[in-house]
């Protein structure tokens, strides 16, 4: 099964992002992500054997306790850049606490033989994918007209293990396990 770990978004932030996508959709013919699927990935695991799921969840339960993490969803951008974009994203700002969670997840899962990510951790929400990289002038203009680039703030005290099933129209995510942070320093 195909797995990843992620932080869920609260309903008010999802509603703000749904309004954003509804407002921007007419300005670009790109592959918009279903808002219900938006999450903050902390680790993409990839294919993992069903019979080793308990081993994986035990490793995730072994992560150190930590305090809740304040997160802000703000700003918009493109990967790799606005001139030849492949991904349109909303920024995730959480200081070093979120990056630390990602690093500790990497370390715990590397002990099981799961490859470490080679790129630095860059938390974001993938709002859309762009199959043919080309400048998106109408989308850029629509973004410039937005009254705010702040889509909400919240505090998170847990993350989840998800299964991802690829379907022709979209991916389907199923929550498999929950990992509360507990009380950290």
N, CA and C atoms as a LAMMPS dump frame, in Angstrom:
ITEM: TIMESTEP
0
ITEM: NUMBER OF ATOMS
555
ITEM: BOX BOUNDS ff ff ff
-5.0000000000000000e+02 5.0000000000000000e+02
-5.0000000000000000e+02 5.0000000000000000e+02
-5.0000000000000000e+02 5.0000000000000000e+02
ITEM: ATOMS id mol type element x y z
1 1 1 N 0.83 -1.177 0
2 1 2 C 0 0 0
3 1 3 C 0.879 1.247 0
4 2 1 N 0.356 2.325 -0.555
5 2 2 C 1.092 3.588 -0.695
6 2 3 C 0.744 4.474 0.5
7 3 1 N 1.76 4.923 1.269
8 3 2 C 1.52 5.612 2.525
9 3 3 C 2.233 6.958 2.619
10 4 1 N 1.707 7.811 3.501
11 4 2 C 2.376 9.066 3.862
12 4 3 C 1.882 9.496 5.235
13 5 1 N 2.645 10.373 5.888
14 5 2 C 2.182 10.969 7.143
15 5 3 C 1.851 12.428 6.864
16 6 1 N 0.841 12.923 7.603
17 6 2 C 0.376 14.287 7.33
18 6 3 C -0.359 14.88 8.515
19 7 1 N -0.495 16.189 8.457
20 7 2 C -1.289 16.957 9.41
21 7 3 C -2.549 17.397 8.679
22 8 1 N -3.683 17.231 9.348
23 8 2 C -4.963 17.654 8.778
24 8 3 C -5.178 19.15 8.974
25 9 1 N -6.025 19.72 8.139
26 9 2 C -6.396 21.127 8.236
27 9 3 C -7.76 21.242 8.901
28 10 1 N -7.964 22.259 9.738
29 10 2 C -9.273 22.436 10.375
30 10 3 C -10.317 22.939 9.369
31 11 1 N -11.607 22.745 9.677
32 11 2 C -12.68 23.121 8.751
33 11 3 C -12.657 24.592 8.307
34 12 1 N -12.308 25.53 9.19
35 12 2 C -12.305 26.939 8.791
36 12 3 C -11.216 27.238 7.768
37 13 1 N -10.065 26.613 7.907
38 13 2 C -8.986 26.805 6.931
39 13 3 C -9.374 26.166 5.599
40 14 1 N -9.959 24.97 5.652
41 14 2 C -10.423 24.319 4.42
42 14 3 C -11.466 25.184 3.715
43 15 1 N -12.369 25.819 4.468
44 15 2 C -13.393 26.693 3.876
45 15 3 C -12.734 27.897 3.203
46 16 1 N -11.72 28.47 3.832
47 16 2 C -11.001 29.601 3.226
48 16 3 C -10.315 29.182 1.926
49 17 1 N -9.715 28.005 1.932
50 17 2 C -9.032 27.514 0.731
51 17 3 C -10.033 27.147 -0.358
52 18 1 N -11.191 26.639 0.036
53 18 2 C -12.235 26.328 -0.943
54 18 3 C -12.707 27.609 -1.636
55 19 1 N -12.864 28.686 -0.876
56 19 2 C -13.24 29.985 -1.463
57 19 3 C -12.148 30.488 -2.395
58 20 1 N -10.908 30.321 -1.984
59 20 2 C -9.781 30.739 -2.817
60 20 3 C -9.784 29.993 -4.149
61 21 1 N -9.887 28.663 -4.082
62 21 2 C -9.86 27.855 -5.31
63 21 3 C -11.05 28.206 -6.208
64 22 1 N -12.218 28.394 -5.625
65 22 2 C -13.397 28.767 -6.418
66 22 3 C -13.166 30.099 -7.127
67 23 1 N -12.51 31.009 -6.452
68 23 2 C -12.245 32.332 -7.039
69 23 3 C -11.191 32.265 -8.158
70 24 1 N -10.184 31.411 -7.99
71 24 2 C -9.078 31.35 -8.945
72 24 3 C -9.29 30.375 -10.104
73 25 1 N -10.153 29.385 -9.925
74 25 2 C -10.344 28.344 -10.945
75 25 3 C -10.633 28.906 -12.345
76 26 1 N -11.499 29.916 -12.492
77 26 2 C -11.762 30.416 -13.845
78 26 3 C -10.541 31.036 -14.541
79 27 1 N -9.513 31.389 -13.768
80 27 2 C -8.362 32.072 -14.356
81 27 3 C -7.285 31.134 -14.889
82 28 1 N -7.429 29.828 -14.668
83 28 2 C -6.387 28.909 -15.139
84 28 3 C -6.954 27.522 -15.384
85 29 1 N -6.607 26.961 -16.518
86 29 2 C -6.992 25.587 -16.839
87 29 3 C -5.85 24.669 -16.424
88 30 1 N -5.842 24.385 -15.128
89 30 2 C -4.828 23.525 -14.546
90 30 3 C -5.549 22.479 -13.699
91 31 1 N -4.818 21.495 -13.209
92 31 2 C -5.427 20.404 -12.435
93 31 3 C -5.524 20.787 -10.965
94 32 1 N -6.67 21.333 -10.586
95 32 2 C -6.894 21.78 -9.216
96 32 3 C -7.058 20.57 -8.292
97 33 1 N -6.454 20.648 -7.128
98 33 2 C -6.594 19.591 -6.12
99 33 3 C -7.958 19.707 -5.456
100 34 1 N -8.605 18.588 -5.168
101 34 2 C -9.84 18.671 -4.382
102 34 3 C -9.5 19.229 -2.99
103 35 1 N -10.198 20.251 -2.571
104 35 2 C -9.888 20.883 -1.286
105 35 3 C -9.968 19.873 -0.143
106 36 1 N -10.883 18.936 -0.212
107 36 2 C -11.01 17.924 0.839
108 36 3 C -9.74 17.074 0.988
109 37 1 N -8.909 17.013 -0.052
110 37 2 C -7.673 16.228 -0.014
111 37 3 C -6.477 17.013 0.524
112 38 1 N -6.616 18.307 0.756
113 38 2 C -5.467 19.101 1.185
114 38 3 C -5.019 18.696 2.588
115 39 1 N -3.699 18.613 2.76
116 39 2 C -3.086 18.225 4.023
117 39 3 C -1.643 18.704 3.985
118 40 1 N -0.998 18.712 5.129
119 40 2 C 0.419 19.071 5.208
120 40 3 C 1.202 17.767 5.35
121 41 1 N 1.868 17.359 4.297
122 41 2 C 2.653 16.127 4.329
123 41 3 C 3.889 16.331 5.204
124 42 1 N 4.122 15.387 6.1
125 42 2 C 5.353 15.427 6.884
126 42 3 C 6.358 14.388 6.384
127 43 1 N 5.855 13.313 5.755
128 43 2 C 6.746 12.309 5.168
129 43 3 C 5.989 11.463 4.151
130 44 1 N 6.495 11.431 2.918
131 44 2 C 5.974 10.498 1.92
132 44 3 C 6.737 9.196 2.102
133 45 1 N 6.013 8.134 2.396
134 45 2 C 6.631 6.834 2.663
135 45 3 C 6.722 6.005 1.388
136 46 1 N 5.697 6.039 0.57
137 46 2 C 5.673 5.238 -0.645
138 46 3 C 5.074 3.869 -0.371
139 47 1 N 5.411 2.911 -1.199
140 47 2 C 4.861 1.56 -1.075
141 47 3 C 5.396 0.877 0.18
142 48 1 N 4.485 0.25 0.913
143 48 2 C 4.845 -0.436 2.151
144 48 3 C 4.005 -1.704 2.25
145 49 1 N 4.613 -2.838 2.622
146 49 2 C 3.848 -4.09 2.695
147 49 3 C 2.819 -4.075 3.827
148 50 1 N 1.622 -4.541 3.518
149 50 2 C 0.534 -4.602 4.51
150 50 3 C 0.969 -5.328 5.786
151 51 1 N 1.691 -6.42 5.618
152 51 2 C 2.049 -7.243 6.768
153 51 3 C 3.056 -6.551 7.697
154 52 1 N 3.637 -5.419 7.28
155 52 2 C 4.587 -4.688 8.135
156 52 3 C 3.992 -3.383 8.665
157 53 1 N 2.675 -3.225 8.567
158 53 2 C 2.03 -1.987 9.011
159 53 3 C 2.217 -1.76 10.511
160 54 1 N 2.123 -2.802 11.325
161 54 2 C 2.298 -2.661 12.778
162 54 3 C 3.702 -2.145 13.112
163 55 1 N 4.69 -2.618 12.382
164 55 2 C 6.072 -2.193 12.591
165 55 3 C 6.213 -0.694 12.293
166 56 1 N 5.579 -0.252 11.22
167 56 2 C 5.624 1.159 10.829
168 56 3 C 4.924 2.039 11.871
169 57 1 N 3.739 1.64 12.301
170 57 2 C 3.008 2.451 13.288
171 57 3 C 3.752 2.479 14.623
172 58 1 N 4.413 1.4 14.995
173 58 2 C 5.207 1.39 16.231
174 58 3 C 6.348 2.403 16.134
175 59 1 N 6.991 2.475 14.983
176 59 2 C 8.079 3.445 14.793
177 59 3 C 7.54 4.876 14.912
178 60 1 N 6.358 5.131 14.369
179 60 2 C 5.78 6.475 14.449
180 60 3 C 5.344 6.8 15.879
181 61 1 N 4.859 5.813 16.604
182 61 2 C 4.492 6.03 18.012
183 61 3 C 5.722 6.311 18.877
184 62 1 N 6.899 5.935 18.406
185 62 2 C 8.129 6.131 19.191
186 62 3 C 8.69 7.547 19.089
187 63 1 N 8.107 8.391 18.266
188 63 2 C 8.623 9.764 18.14
189 63 3 C 8.538 10.475 19.48
190 64 1 N 9.488 11.377 19.754
191 64 2 C 9.481 12.098 21.034
192 64 3 C 8.207 12.929 21.219
193 65 1 N 7.815 13.089 22.498
194 65 2 C 6.695 13.98 22.815
195 65 3 C 7.082 15.398 22.426
196 66 1 N 6.068 16.193 22.097
197 66 2 C 6.337 17.575 21.692
198 66 3 C 5.12 18.419 22.011
199 67 1 N 5.332 19.717 22.164
200 67 2 C 4.173 20.599 22.363
201 67 3 C 3.424 20.789 21.039
202 68 1 N 2.218 21.318 21.147
203 68 2 C 1.423 21.623 19.946
204 68 3 C 2.19 22.622 19.081
205 69 1 N 1.926 22.562 17.783
206 69 2 C 2.632 23.415 16.822
207 69 3 C 1.656 24.435 16.236
208 70 1 N 1.945 25.737 16.385
209 70 2 C 1.122 26.749 15.719
210 70 3 C 1.486 26.813 14.228
211 71 1 N 0.473 26.858 13.378
212 71 2 C 0.677 26.861 11.924
213 71 3 C -0.134 27.99 11.306
214 72 1 N 0.454 28.654 10.32
215 72 2 C -0.251 29.672 9.537
216 72 3 C -0.22 29.239 8.079
217 73 1 N -1.362 29.348 7.407
218 73 2 C -1.443 29.077 5.98
219 73 3 C -1.546 30.447 5.313
220 74 1 N -0.487 30.815 4.604
221 74 2 C -0.465 32.137 3.989
222 74 3 C 0.488 32.169 2.803
223 75 1 N 0.205 33.085 1.906
224 75 2 C 0.978 33.313 0.687
225 75 3 C 0.74 32.205 -0.337
226 76 1 N 1.012 32.528 -1.581
227 76 2 C 0.842 31.6 -2.697
228 76 3 C 2.104 31.628 -3.541
229 77 1 N 2.39 30.538 -4.236
230 77 2 C 3.574 30.508 -5.079
231 77 3 C 3.56 29.332 -6.032
232 78 1 N 4.667 29.208 -6.751
233 78 2 C 4.821 28.165 -7.767
234 78 3 C 6.133 27.425 -7.576
235 79 1 N 6.109 26.11 -7.79
236 79 2 C 7.332 25.311 -7.885
237 79 3 C 7.517 24.945 -9.34
238 80 1 N 8.669 24.992 -9.953
239 80 2 C 9.882 25.526 -9.353
240 80 3 C 9.922 27.052 -9.352
241 81 1 N 9.162 27.697 -10.252
242 81 2 C 9.124 29.163 -10.322
243 81 3 C 7.905 29.593 -11.129
244 82 1 N 7.551 30.891 -11.122
245 82 2 C 6.346 31.328 -11.84
246 82 3 C 6.492 31.341 -13.376
247 83 1 N 7.718 31.2 -13.889
248 83 2 C 7.931 31.237 -15.345
249 83 3 C 7.687 29.883 -16.008
250 84 1 N 7.928 28.798 -15.274
251 84 2 C 7.691 27.448 -15.789
252 84 3 C 7.121 26.598 -14.656
253 85 1 N 5.933 26.962 -14.157
254 85 2 C 5.399 26.293 -12.967
255 85 3 C 4.916 24.87 -13.23
256 86 1 N 5.116 24.019 -12.227
257 86 2 C 4.586 22.648 -12.238
258 86 3 C 3.548 22.484 -11.128
259 87 1 N 3.709 23.28 -10.047
260 87 2 C 2.827 23.2 -8.9
261 87 3 C 2.472 24.616 -8.441
262 88 1 N 1.191 24.828 -8.136
263 88 2 C 0.712 26.068 -7.536
264 88 3 C 0.39 25.736 -6.085
265 89 1 N 0.977 26.494 -5.136
266 89 2 C 0.874 26.11 -3.737
267 89 3 C 0.489 27.271 -2.833
268 90 1 N 0.005 26.891 -1.625
269 90 2 C -0.2 27.828 -0.525
270 90 3 C 0.874 27.513 0.511
271 91 1 N 1.429 28.564 1.103
272 91 2 C 2.516 28.388 2.057
273 91 3 C 2.059 27.906 3.418
274 92 1 N 2.902 27.097 4.046
275 92 2 C 2.677 26.596 5.403
276 92 3 C 3.831 27.136 6.246
277 93 1 N 3.485 27.923 7.264
278 93 2 C 4.505 28.54 8.117
279 93 3 C 4.322 28.042 9.54
280 94 1 N 5.375 27.381 10.072
281 94 2 C 5.278 26.794 11.401
282 94 3 C 6.61 26.835 12.138
283 95 1 N 7.507 27.674 11.709
284 95 2 C 8.81 27.725 12.364
285 95 3 C 9.531 26.396 12.251
286 96 1 N 10.455 26.158 13.177
287 96 2 C 11.249 24.937 13.097
288 96 3 C 10.524 23.715 13.665
289 97 1 N 9.441 23.937 14.417
290 97 2 C 8.769 22.805 15.072
291 97 3 C 8.252 21.778 14.059
292 98 1 N 7.682 22.247 12.965
293 98 2 C 7.167 21.329 11.942
294 98 3 C 8.318 20.624 11.221
295 99 1 N 9.376 21.373 10.913
296 99 2 C 10.544 20.769 10.272
297 99 3 C 11.176 19.721 11.183
298 100 1 N 11.169 19.969 12.5
299 100 2 C 11.705 18.998 13.451
300 100 3 C 10.873 17.716 13.449
301 101 1 N 9.545 17.864 13.414
302 101 2 C 8.679 16.688 13.323
303 101 3 C 9.01 15.888 12.058
304 102 1 N 9.19 16.577 10.94
305 102 2 C 9.529 15.897 9.678
306 102 3 C 10.875 15.181 9.789
307 103 1 N 11.875 15.849 10.393
308 103 2 C 13.207 15.225 10.553
309 103 3 C 13.135 13.983 11.435
310 104 1 N 12.408 14.087 12.545
311 104 2 C 12.311 12.948 13.46
312 104 3 C 11.535 11.791 12.826
313 105 1 N 10.55 12.116 12.002
314 105 2 C 9.82 11.078 11.267
315 105 3 C 10.752 10.388 10.287
316 106 1 N 11.542 11.185 9.562
317 106 2 C 12.535 10.635 8.622
318 106 3 C 13.465 9.646 9.325
319 107 1 N 13.991 10.063 10.483
320 107 2 C 14.949 9.225 11.218
321 107 3 C 14.297 7.924 11.691
322 108 1 N 13.106 8.038 12.257
323 108 2 C 12.429 6.837 12.77
324 108 3 C 12.134 5.852 11.653
325 109 1 N 11.741 6.36 10.483
326 109 2 C 11.382 5.469 9.376
327 109 3 C 12.6 4.984 8.593
328 110 1 N 13.69 5.743 8.634
329 110 2 C 14.927 5.296 7.975
330 110 3 C 15.421 3.993 8.629
331 111 1 N 15.178 3.852 9.924
332 111 2 C 15.574 2.63 10.635
333 111 3 C 14.835 1.401 10.106
334 112 1 N 13.696 1.631 9.437
335 112 2 C 12.934 0.529 8.832
336 112 3 C 13.311 0.302 7.371
337 113 1 N 14.252 1.099 6.873
338 113 2 C 14.68 0.967 5.486
339 113 3 C 13.966 1.898 4.515
340 114 1 N 13.21 2.861 5.03
341 114 2 C 12.511 3.82 4.16
342 114 3 C 13.49 4.935 3.805
343 115 1 N 13.634 5.187 2.53
344 115 2 C 14.608 6.175 2.052
345 115 3 C 14.315 7.568 2.6
346 116 1 N 15.383 8.268 2.948
347 116 2 C 15.252 9.648 3.396
348 116 3 C 15.057 10.551 2.177
349 117 1 N 14.305 11.611 2.375
350 117 2 C 14.095 12.611 1.327
351 117 3 C 15.418 13.348 1.118
352 118 1 N 15.794 13.551 -0.137
353 118 2 C 17.056 14.226 -0.434
354 118 3 C 16.922 15.752 -0.437
355 119 1 N 15.697 16.233 -0.709
356 119 2 C 15.483 17.682 -0.723
357 119 3 C 15.15 18.168 0.685
358 120 1 N 15.448 19.439 0.964
359 120 2 C 15.064 19.985 2.267
360 120 3 C 13.541 19.991 2.407
361 121 1 N 13.064 19.841 3.637
362 121 2 C 11.629 19.851 3.906
363 121 3 C 11.074 21.236 3.593
364 122 1 N 10.028 21.267 2.781
365 122 2 C 9.405 22.526 2.359
366 122 3 C 7.889 22.375 2.455
367 123 1 N 7.323 22.613 3.647
368 123 2 C 5.884 22.383 3.814
369 123 3 C 5.052 23.344 2.969
370 124 1 N 4.031 22.797 2.319
371 124 2 C 3.143 23.584 1.462
372 124 3 C 1.871 22.775 1.22
373 125 1 N 0.87 23.436 0.697
374 125 2 C -0.361 22.767 0.277
375 125 3 C -0.407 22.839 -1.238
376 126 1 N -0.476 21.713 -1.91
377 126 2 C -0.543 21.691 -3.367
378 126 3 C -1.974 22.011 -3.795
379 127 1 N -2.174 23.24 -4.277
380 127 2 C -3.503 23.663 -4.718
381 127 3 C -3.809 23.166 -6.13
382 128 1 N -2.761 23.053 -6.964
383 128 2 C -2.964 22.591 -8.346
384 128 3 C -1.645 22.088 -8.923
385 129 1 N -1.769 21.203 -9.888
386 129 2 C -0.61 20.719 -10.65
387 129 3 C -0.768 21.216 -12.081
388 130 1 N 0.354 21.519 -12.689
389 130 2 C 0.348 22.082 -14.036
390 130 3 C 1.11 21.109 -14.93
391 131 1 N 0.375 20.433 -15.821
392 131 2 C 0.987 19.39 -16.654
393 131 3 C 1.983 19.965 -17.661
394 132 1 N 1.617 21.067 -18.289
395 132 2 C 2.501 21.694 -19.267
396 132 3 C 3.011 23 -18.673
397 133 1 N 4.275 23.021 -18.219
398 133 2 C 4.778 24.221 -17.571
399 133 3 C 4.761 25.423 -18.524
400 134 1 N 4.008 26.398 -18.171
401 134 2 C 3.944 27.642 -18.934
402 134 3 C 3.471 28.723 -17.978
403 135 1 N 3.925 29.922 -18.223
404 135 2 C 3.529 31.042 -17.375
405 135 3 C 2.002 31.129 -17.348
406 136 1 N 1.457 31.505 -16.227
407 136 2 C 0.01 31.579 -16.019
408 136 3 C -0.387 33.043 -15.75
409 137 1 N -0.379 33.896 -16.773
410 137 2 C -0.619 35.323 -16.535
411 137 3 C -1.99 35.625 -15.924
412 138 1 N -3.032 34.947 -16.358
413 138 2 C -4.368 35.214 -15.804
414 138 3 C -4.427 34.812 -14.333
415 139 1 N -3.787 33.707 -13.979
416 139 2 C -3.754 33.275 -12.587
417 139 3 C -2.961 34.269 -11.738
418 140 1 N -1.816 34.715 -12.253
419 140 2 C -1.014 35.71 -11.529
420 140 3 C -1.809 36.992 -11.3
421 141 1 N -2.553 37.428 -12.297
422 141 2 C -3.379 38.638 -12.152
423 141 3 C -4.487 38.417 -11.126
424 142 1 N -5.104 37.26 -11.153
425 142 2 C -6.168 36.962 -10.184
426 142 3 C -5.602 36.926 -8.761
427 143 1 N -4.404 36.396 -8.599
428 143 2 C -3.766 36.354 -7.279
429 143 3 C -3.479 37.774 -6.795
430 144 1 N -3.009 38.638 -7.7
431 144 2 C -2.72 40.033 -7.33
432 144 3 C -3.963 40.768 -6.836
433 145 1 N -5.128 40.372 -7.293
434 145 2 C -6.385 41.035 -6.919
435 145 3 C -6.991 40.495 -5.619
436 146 1 N -6.391 39.451 -5.047
437 146 2 C -6.941 38.884 -3.815
438 146 3 C -6.827 39.896 -2.673
439 147 1 N -7.845 39.992 -1.844
440 147 2 C -7.799 40.944 -0.731
441 147 3 C -6.808 40.55 0.363
442 148 1 N -6.489 39.252 0.465
443 148 2 C -5.576 38.777 1.504
444 148 3 C -4.937 37.469 1.059
445 149 1 N -3.725 37.26 1.537
446 149 2 C -3.045 35.986 1.292
447 149 3 C -2.889 35.209 2.597
448 150 1 N -3.731 35.513 3.56
449 150 2 C -3.764 34.816 4.845
450 150 3 C -5.012 33.935 4.842
451 151 1 N -4.82 32.621 4.917
452 151 2 C -5.934 31.682 4.798
453 151 3 C -6.284 30.992 6.113
454 152 1 N -5.61 31.381 7.177
455 152 2 C -5.974 30.868 8.488
456 152 3 C -4.791 30.414 9.312
457 153 1 N -5.043 30.362 10.616
458 153 2 C -4.047 29.932 11.595
459 153 3 C -4.7 28.922 12.528
460 154 1 N -3.905 27.968 12.97
461 154 2 C -4.419 26.952 13.877
462 154 3 C -3.255 26.317 14.625
463 155 1 N -3.574 25.547 15.628
464 155 2 C -2.566 24.825 16.391
465 155 3 C -2.857 23.342 16.235
466 156 1 N -1.802 22.586 15.971
467 156 2 C -1.964 21.15 15.733
468 156 3 C -1.293 20.366 16.86
469 157 1 N -1.945 19.3 17.286
470 157 2 C -1.402 18.494 18.373
471 157 3 C -1.342 17.011 18.015
472 158 1 N -1.368 16.71 16.714
473 158 2 C -1.312 15.312 16.27
474 158 3 C -1.016 15.265 14.764
475 159 1 N -0.573 14.104 14.314
476 159 2 C -0.455 13.843 12.875
477 159 3 C -1.04 12.473 12.603
478 160 1 N -1.158 12.127 11.326
479 160 2 C -1.844 10.895 10.926
480 160 3 C -1.03 10.125 9.886
481 161 1 N -1.262 8.819 9.858
482 161 2 C -0.743 7.961 8.793
483 161 3 C -1.889 7.759 7.818
484 162 1 N -1.619 8.013 6.541
485 162 2 C -2.631 7.878 5.496
486 162 3 C -2.212 6.855 4.455
487 163 1 N -3.212 6.21 3.901
488 163 2 C -3.055 5.374 2.71
489 163 3 C -3.534 6.202 1.528
490 164 1 N -2.79 6.172 0.444
491 164 2 C -3.15 6.898 -0.775
492 164 3 C -3.436 5.892 -1.878
493 165 1 N -4.653 5.952 -2.408
494 165 2 C -5.013 5.094 -3.536
495 165 3 C -5.215 5.986 -4.758
496 166 1 N -4.417 5.731 -5.783
497 166 2 C -4.51 6.526 -7.003
498 166 3 C -5.683 6.055 -7.837
499 167 1 N -6.532 6.981 -8.214
500 167 2 C -7.698 6.707 -9.049
501 167 3 C -7.586 7.56 -10.307
502 168 1 N -8.303 7.213 -11.385
503 168 2 C -8.198 7.994 -12.626
504 168 3 C -8.563 9.481 -12.448
505 169 1 N -9.531 9.773 -11.6
506 169 2 C -9.956 11.168 -11.457
507 169 3 C -9.244 11.897 -10.33
508 170 1 N -8.902 11.188 -9.244
509 170 2 C -8.208 11.819 -8.116
510 170 3 C -7.702 10.745 -7.17
511 171 1 N -6.844 11.154 -6.242
512 171 2 C -6.372 10.224 -5.213
513 171 3 C -7.394 10.156 -4.089
514 172 1 N -7.49 8.977 -3.484
515 172 2 C -8.377 8.79 -2.332
516 172 3 C -7.474 8.501 -1.135
517 173 1 N -7.649 9.304 -0.063
518 173 2 C -6.832 9.162 1.133
519 173 3 C -7.662 8.552 2.254
520 174 1 N -7.096 7.544 2.916
521 174 2 C -7.758 6.882 4.032
522 174 3 C -6.864 6.976 5.254
523 175 1 N -7.411 7.508 6.337
524 175 2 C -6.666 7.632 7.586
525 175 3 C -6.528 6.254 8.227
526 176 1 N -5.278 5.841 8.513
527 176 2 C -5.022 4.528 9.105
528 176 3 C -4.687 4.588 10.587
529 177 1 N -4.024 5.659 11.025
530 177 2 C -3.614 5.754 12.428
531 177 3 C -3.411 7.214 12.806
532 178 1 N -3.576 7.481 14.108
533 178 2 C -3.432 8.833 14.656
534 178 3 C -2.29 8.825 15.671
535 179 1 N -1.5 9.917 15.69
536 179 2 C -0.339 10.013 16.565
537 179 3 C -0.367 11.349 17.312
538 180 1 N -0.971 11.374 18.516
539 180 2 C -0.989 12.615 19.302
540 180 3 C 0.424 12.996 19.725
541 181 1 N 0.682 14.305 19.837
542 181 2 C 2.015 14.768 20.224
543 181 3 C 2.311 14.499 21.698
544 182 1 N 1.284 14.424 22.535
545 182 2 C 1.535 14.274 23.963
546 182 3 C 1.923 15.631 24.532
547 183 1 N 2.647 15.635 25.608
548 183 2 C 3.078 16.91 26.17
549 183 3 C 4.59 16.947 26.148
550 184 1 N 5.1 17.833 25.353
551 184 2 C 6.563 17.965 25.25
552 184 3 C 7.047 19.127 26.074
553 185 1 N 8.286 19.471 25.865
554 185 2 C 8.953 20.542 26.619
555 185 3 C 8.214 21.858 26.546
